[in-house]
Amino acid sequence: MTAVAAESAVTPEGRPQPYAYRRRELSEPDWRRIPGWSDITSAEWESAQWQRSHCVKNARQLRQVLGDLVSEAFYADLERDQRERATMSMLLPPQMLNTMDVSSTEAFYADPVRRYMLPVFSDRRTDFPSHPVASRDSLHEAEMWAVEGLTHRYPTKVLAELLPTCPQYCGHCTRMDLVGNSTPQIDKHKFALKQPDRLEAMFDYLARTPQVRDVVVSGGDVANMPWARLESFVGRLLDVENIRDIRLATKALMGLPQHWLQDDVRAGMERLATKARQRGAQLAIHTHVNAAQSMTPLVAKATQAMLDAGVRDVRNQGVLMRGVNATVEQLLDLCFALQDNGVLPYYFYLCDMIPFSEHWRLSLAEAQRLQHGIMGYLPGFATPRIVCDVPYVGKRWVHQVSEYDTERGISYWTKNYRTALEADDPEALNRQYEYYDPIHTLPEAGQAWWREHAREAPEHAARLAAASRAASEALLHD
Ligand code: SF4
């Protein structure tokens, strides 16, 4: 992106502002600078099929594309991470790789998108690479499945996980338990039911659960669902009287905008948006952009295509990560890149407590400072809320914490609704639920406490999880 104007580096009186907004002109980096793509035409680049069939899936393929732009040591670092740390298999569309800085090995190491899409062993922490209470399915979504793949965690909202794949795999994926191929570290959970049976079971549940008015249609990424099947699913959702909001979750709007620019997809989205409008329901797209450089002309074009097709809104749900977007400047650059190109900067999540994520995660206090730092620059409706997804609670704004032990990095949260898990628990709304800061961000006394107590913590967390699972299973078998 090129800065075309510096408009707000100073106040009208000439005093400096902490952040200077610059309206930036988008530009697609020239993929022909990359050895493996030196003869790729625009028509190939803009083809969703070409992008899908040229995704990078391992270090060998990355070496074939980048060649000696990056040192051998980097490829070895990547291979070691895949063997010993990665919770996600590698899948990187050319569109995303092309937005990274490949001008030198050092620049590649430092690149924000590289840091979360191609994590390497040396990125990770060596003291506590995982928090002692980190877990697969750290949000316990599967425990709250009303039927397989349909999480009912909030009173009026459900999350439908249609499929366990995406066109791109992010290193920090919160659904690492289920999404993508198994890695040497993580054997992925597999859906037991076949997809058509699972989707039927979801419709059965929705038909007998009039409390649900809002469905997040997710995965994985809905861009991996064959369009006709996705259109049929969403069209049927729109036939359910009580459903008023449908959100389609697709990081591919950024990772593979070529998918959303295909004629059949655009025409199909127009049919769905028309049906939604006629029913008085809202159909929106939720995407996942974490760095300003990801907003390229093709991404802006795909966004505009969806808005032209009639979706109510395109919103971003990013994830806060150290080295990616954890400064006020990085976050505001990203928010303005989104807002100036049709995407509402809606949420940023704290990175969830999955294994091997400590180097990415921020403390609650850091997140609170970021929330404070970004206030007042964007229009109020486009100022994102920074949220902590508290296990067994759900999304809470970071300033809603009820108590906070900053020495041990344990924050305590309350909830104001019941999930099926606590249907018969009289204490559910009085209890406090815990979230944990990364240990390396704590003062020395707190770090020492964790070194001493790290072994007990998972047992405590496991007891809570086991009680919850038992309650969930009892309900499913009722
Ligand atoms: S696109 Fe979403 S679901 Fe897919 S790997 Fe990334 S974070 Fe996970």
Residues whose N, C-alpha, C, O or C-beta is under 5 A from the ligand:
A	BS01	SF4	C166 Q168 Y169 C170 C173 T174 V179 G219 G220 D221 K251
